[in-house]
Amino acid sequence: MNLTGLRDEEAIVRRHFLEPIAVADLLDDEGTLVDLGSGNGFPAVPLKVLRPGLDLILVEASEKKSAFLWAVLRELGLKGARVETRRVRDLDDLADLLPCRYLTLRAIRPGEVLQGRRLPILRPDGKAFFFVTPEQAEAFGRHPIPGLRISGTRPLPFNPRSVLAIFDPETI
């Protein structure tokens, strides 16, 4: 099972460990963090380690990757963390997990997944964090995701081709 395309140890440390550390200051130690397309557990598992008061829900479609994620959670002894194995086609598939305090994703197309019935994605005090390219972040301003308003971006360390797009709940 291939959990990352990265082969260089230094690149793995930068992308999978330093990027979550660089954004951890944006999260409080309370609420639920839902990570869509969890794959190998990054960035959500390091964020949970850094913010142990968060409840963590890893959402992954692959049963093999979900089994791996369960093993990681057990090995690290993370309390208040679980894996949901499910394919997410639109918001209806997340109705029982939303609204959440924090939403993270990397390597999935949020514009497709976060469509469907108009459900609140975030709590009023929530934030969504998408690890994307600068071009993708710019596109969110032109083509907003219903229920979310982009409030800024933050460069990610060591990679000028990656930014953190930060979203607030859309106020109606």
C-alpha positions as CSV (number, residue, x, y, z in Angstrom):
1,M,0.0,0.0,0.0
2,N,1.5,3.4,-1.0
3,L,0.7,6.0,1.6
4,T,2.9,8.8,0.2
5,G,4.6,9.6,-3.1
6,L,7.5,11.1,-1.2
7,R,10.7,9.0,-1.0
8,D,13.2,11.5,0.4
9,E,13.3,11.5,4.2
10,E,13.9,15.2,4.4
11,A,10.8,15.9,2.1
12,I,8.7,13.5,4.3
13,V,9.7,15.4,7.4
14,R,9.0,18.8,5.8
15,R,5.7,18.0,4.3
16,H,4.2,15.6,6.8
17,F,5.5,16.9,10.1
18,L,6.7,20.5,9.7
19,E,3.6,21.7,7.8
20,P,1.2,20.6,10.6
21,I,3.5,22.1,13.2
22,A,3.5,25.4,11.2
23,V,-0.3,25.7,11.4
24,A,-1.0,24.3,14.8
25,D,-1.2,27.8,16.3
26,L,-4.5,28.3,14.3
27,L,-6.3,25.6,16.3
28,D,-7.5,25.7,19.9
29,D,-7.4,22.6,22.1
30,E,-11.2,22.1,22.0
31,G,-13.8,20.9,19.5
32,T,-13.9,18.3,16.7
33,L,-11.4,18.2,13.8
34,V,-12.8,16.3,10.8
35,D,-10.1,15.3,8.2
36,L,-11.4,14.4,4.8
37,G,-9.4,11.9,2.7
38,S,-7.1,11.1,5.6
39,G,-4.9,8.7,3.6
40,N,-1.7,8.4,5.7
41,G,-3.0,10.6,8.5
42,F,-1.2,13.8,7.7
43,P,-1.8,16.6,8.6
44,A,-4.5,15.5,11.1
45,V,-2.6,13.0,13.3
46,P,0.2,15.5,14.1
47,L,-2.4,18.2,14.8
48,K,-4.1,15.8,17.2
49,V,-0.8,15.1,19.0
50,L,-0.1,18.9,19.2
51,R,-3.7,19.6,20.3
52,P,-4.7,16.6,22.4
53,G,-8.0,18.1,23.6
54,L,-9.4,18.0,20.1
55,D,-11.7,15.1,19.1
56,L,-10.4,13.7,15.8
57,I,-12.4,12.0,13.0
58,L,-10.4,10.7,10.1
59,V,-12.6,10.1,7.1
60,E,-11.0,7.7,4.6
61,A,-12.7,5.7,1.7
62,S,-10.1,3.0,1.5
63,E,-10.5,0.1,3.9
64,K,-6.8,-0.7,3.8
65,K,-5.8,2.9,4.6
66,S,-8.5,3.0,7.3
67,A,-7.0,-0.1,8.9
68,F,-3.5,1.6,8.8
69,L,-5.0,4.7,10.4
70,W,-6.6,2.7,13.2
71,A,-3.2,1.0,13.9
72,V,-1.5,4.5,14.1
73,L,-4.2,5.8,16.5
74,R,-3.7,2.7,18.7
75,E,0.1,2.8,18.6
76,L,0.1,6.5,19.5
77,G,-2.5,5.9,22.2
78,L,-4.6,8.8,20.9
79,K,-7.8,9.2,22.9
80,G,-10.8,11.0,21.4
81,A,-9.8,9.9,17.8
82,R,-11.5,7.5,15.4
83,V,-11.6,6.5,11.8
84,E,-14.7,6.6,9.6
85,T,-14.4,4.4,6.5
86,R,-16.7,5.9,3.9
87,R,-16.7,7.2,0.4
88,V,-17.7,10.9,0.4
89,R,-19.4,12.1,-2.7
90,D,-21.1,15.2,-1.3
91,L,-22.1,16.8,2.0
92,D,-24.9,14.3,2.6
93,D,-22.3,11.7,3.2
94,L,-20.9,13.8,6.1
95,A,-24.3,14.9,7.6
96,D,-23.6,13.0,10.9
97,L,-20.2,14.6,11.3
98,L,-21.1,18.3,10.6
99,P,-21.0,21.0,11.7
100,C,-17.5,20.7,13.1
101,R,-15.1,23.1,14.7
102,Y,-12.2,22.3,12.3
103,L,-12.1,20.7,8.9
104,T,-8.8,19.8,7.1
105,L,-8.1,18.3,3.8
106,R,-5.2,17.7,1.4
107,A,-5.2,16.0,-2.0
108,I,-8.9,15.9,-2.6
109,R,-11.1,18.3,-4.6
110,P,-13.2,20.2,-2.0
111,G,-15.4,21.8,-4.6
112,E,-16.8,18.5,-5.6
113,V,-17.0,16.9,-2.1
114,L,-18.5,19.9,-0.3
115,Q,-21.5,20.2,-2.6
116,G,-25.0,18.9,-2.2
117,R,-27.7,19.7,0.2
118,R,-27.0,23.0,2.0
119,L,-25.7,21.8,5.4
120,P,-23.6,23.8,7.8
121,I,-20.0,22.7,7.4
122,L,-18.5,24.6,10.3
123,R,-19.6,25.7,13.7
124,P,-19.9,29.5,14.0
125,D,-16.5,29.6,15.7
126,G,-15.0,27.1,13.2
127,K,-12.2,27.1,10.6
128,A,-11.4,25.0,7.6
129,F,-7.8,24.5,6.5
130,F,-7.1,23.3,3.0
131,F,-3.5,22.4,2.1
132,V,-3.5,23.4,-1.6
133,T,-1.5,25.2,-4.3
134,P,-1.6,29.0,-4.5
135,E,-3.7,28.7,-7.7
136,Q,-6.3,26.6,-6.0
137,A,-6.5,29.0,-3.1
138,E,-7.0,31.9,-5.5
139,A,-9.7,30.0,-7.3
140,F,-11.7,29.7,-4.0
141,G,-12.1,33.4,-4.1
142,R,-13.6,33.3,-7.6
143,H,-15.6,30.1,-7.1
144,P,-16.6,29.9,-3.4
145,I,-17.6,26.7,-1.7
146,P,-21.2,27.2,-0.3
147,G,-21.0,27.6,3.4
148,L,-17.4,28.7,3.5
149,R,-15.7,32.0,3.0
150,I,-11.9,32.2,2.3
151,S,-10.4,34.5,4.9
152,G,-6.8,34.2,4.0
153,T,-3.8,32.0,3.1
154,R,-0.6,31.2,4.9
155,P,2.6,30.0,3.1
156,L,3.7,26.5,4.1
157,P,7.4,26.1,5.1
158,F,9.9,24.8,2.6
159,N,7.5,24.6,-0.3
160,P,6.5,27.6,-2.4
161,R,4.0,25.5,-4.3
162,S,1.9,24.9,-1.2
163,V,-0.2,27.2,0.9
164,L,-2.8,26.8,3.7
165,A,-6.1,28.2,2.6
166,I,-8.1,29.3,5.6
167,F,-11.9,29.4,5.6
168,D,-14.5,30.8,8.0
169,P,-18.1,29.8,8.1
170,E,-20.1,31.8,5.6
171,T,-22.4,34.3,7.4
172,I,-25.9,34.5,5.9
